[in-house]
């Protein structure tokens, strides 16, 4: 099997471009290559593009990772001042501005994360010492790229974020997705308090917005339900409303907390088990077991007299296992939807949970 190629982050691009801009101003010409040393000690040789006078660009290379920012040009202009002082940051075209609390960067600041700021500062200080400087970062197509990222949900407007911790993009890594989801939950906690809704997909989000016009915060957890429940407990959340299509959201009834279909199924076994516990005959269980999809099982189950109770028991099991995941520190309600966004079942706790969620 071919080993996947690693890439480097927008933070590395910005730091290398900043170093190139300073070298251009102090040495008299724009370097064609920059030797940039990562926090790990590994040194990269990065091509530099001269965009305009003292504005240098380094193109993002995500390796074999399917990154939305792959190939974008990160451009930096460093204004070097004579007096001693701090290095400050400005957002140029295509770099976002933070508009909501909960991110590691204050509201109103450019969306340049702390570690990239440290990397850029260190690179500049290696040449100009203690002098003050103003760093302007731009990404020409950043606004268009941002539309395909989590930025709008995170309250970052006008472009992409300059990200990175190690400087390396590891192929197929889920770290960035998990971090974005954690940040969204952190922002929810900062803005709305200790109650939120989590949905497994847009069907759940659309349903909640339609049913509750004055809804609270809604977090799209996608496949990362267990991870976000862990984060919620850590952040001191007290109330969570879970909603989503049954095909995905019934998995926690079997204690499956990572919901991607490539990792685990279990829907057939969950439905058959609860049907059997409620008195389904061997023939009925076999009939359900022969179905290929959750939708097909729902259709078969609807013709059986205990269908409503089966879905109710599954919703209860989902709720119980999710509460167990948080050591019973969080009050929860669960709403299971069919593919037409109609309610199959909801737990008895939903009204109280919704009251808390809407109040926040």
Secondary structure, DSSP 8 states (H G I E B T S, - for coil): ------EE-HHHHHHHHHHHHHHHHHHSS--SEEEEE-TTS-EEEEE-EEEETTEEEEE---TTS--TTTT-EEEEEEEEEEEE--EEEEE-TEE-EE-STTSSS-TTSBSB-HHHHHHHHHHHHHHHTTEEEEEEEEETTHHHHHTTSSHHHHTEESEE-B--SSSEE-TT--HHHHHHHHHHHHHHHHHH-SEEEEESSHHHHHHHHHH-TT---EEE-TT-HHHHHHHHHHTT--EEEEEEEHHHHTGGGGT--S--TTT---HHHHHHHHHHHTT--HHHHHHHHT-SSHHHHHHHHTTSTTHHHHHHHHHHHHHHHHHHHTTT-SEEEEEEE-TTS-EEEE-TTHHHHHHHHHH-
